[in-house]
């Protein structure tokens, strides 16, 4: 979370078709509890952007921190993944057979 006030345009929006609802559903990655349904994809996007703006206004009024847009975040390139011992063993073996480090092998698999 961050204290500065990002523009709603900088957040990550997605519009997909919902078979269950028979409409487009718009979401915002930084506000996962919000969504907007509309028969028109453009209107669904407009709806979620208004909803995010309203949520930010409420958060600001309540002194809550507004999330930093994903596009503005710094990423270190590191994260920890926990797995089973069997998968760890299998990946280590695959990496050894490919003559690369485990890190490089997992990176290549994640990039697929």
C-alpha positions in Angstrom: 0.0 0.0 0.0 1.1 3.6 -0.6 0.1 7.0 0.6 0.2 8.9 -2.7 -2.9 9.1 -4.8 -2.5 7.2 -8.2 -4.7 8.0 -11.2 -7.5 5.4 -11.8 -6.1 5.2 -15.3 -3.0 3.5 -14.0 -4.7 0.5 -12.5 -4.9 -2.9 -14.3 -8.3 -3.5 -15.8 -9.6 -6.6 -17.6 -12.8 -7.2 -19.5 -13.9 -10.8 -20.2 -17.1 -12.5 -21.3 -19.0 -14.2 -18.5 -20.9 -17.2 -19.9 -22.7 -17.6 -16.5 -24.0 -14.0 -16.6 -24.3 -13.6 -20.3 -22.5 -10.2 -20.1 -19.0 -8.8 -20.1 -17.4 -8.6 -16.7 -14.8 -5.9 -15.9 -12.4 -6.3 -13.0 -9.5 -4.4 -11.6 -6.5 -6.4 -10.4 -5.6 -4.0 -7.6 -9.2 -4.1 -6.3 -10.1 -7.8 -6.6 -13.4 -7.5 -4.7 -14.9 -5.2 -7.3 -16.5 -6.1 -10.7 -18.9 -4.6 -13.1 -21.2 -6.4 -15.5 -22.6 -5.0 -18.8 -23.7 -6.2 -22.1 -21.2 -3.9 -23.8 -17.5 -4.4 -23.2 -16.7 -0.6 -23.3 -19.5 0.1 -20.8 -18.2 -2.6 -18.5 -14.8 -1.0 -18.5 -16.4 2.4 -17.9 -18.4 0.9 -15.0 -15.4 -0.6 -13.2 -13.4 2.5 -13.6 -16.2 4.6 -12.0 -16.4 1.9 -9.2 -12.7 2.1 -8.6 -12.8 5.9 -8.4 -15.6 5.7 -5.9 -13.7 3.1 -3.8 -10.6 5.4 -3.8 -12.8 8.3 -2.7 -14.2 6.3 0.1 -10.7 5.0 1.1 -9.4 8.6 1.1 -12.3 9.8 3.2 -11.6 7.0 5.8 -7.8 7.6 5.8 -7.1 4.2 4.2 -4.0 3.6 2.1 -4.8 3.4 -1.7 -3.0 0.5 -3.5 -0.2 1.3 -5.8 -1.0 0.3 -9.4 0.8 -2.8 -10.5 2.3 -0.8 -13.4 4.0 1.6 -10.9 5.4 -1.1 -8.6 9.0 -2.1 -8.4 9.7 -5.8 -8.7 12.9 -7.4 -7.4 12.7 -10.4 -9.6 12.7 -12.7 -6.6 9.9 -14.7 -5.0 9.7 -17.8 -3.0 7.8 -20.9 -4.2 7.1 -23.7 -1.8 6.6 -27.1 -3.4 6.6 -30.8 -2.5 9.9 -32.6 -2.0 9.0 -34.9 -4.9 8.5 -32.0 -7.3 11.7 -30.3 -6.1 13.6 -33.6 -6.7 12.1 -34.0 -10.2 12.9 -30.4 -11.2 16.4 -30.7 -9.9 16.9 -33.9 -12.0 15.4 -32.2 -15.1 17.7 -29.2 -14.7 20.8 -31.5 -14.2 19.8 -33.4 -17.4 19.5 -30.1 -19.3 22.8 -29.0 -17.9 21.4 -25.8 -16.4 20.9 -24.5 -12.9 17.6 -25.3 -11.1 16.9 -21.5 -11.1 17.3 -21.3 -14.9 15.2 -24.5 -15.4 12.3 -23.2 -13.3 12.5 -19.8 -15.0 12.1 -21.4 -18.4 9.2 -23.5 -17.2 7.5 -20.4 -15.7 8.0 -18.5 -18.9 6.1 -21.1 -20.9 
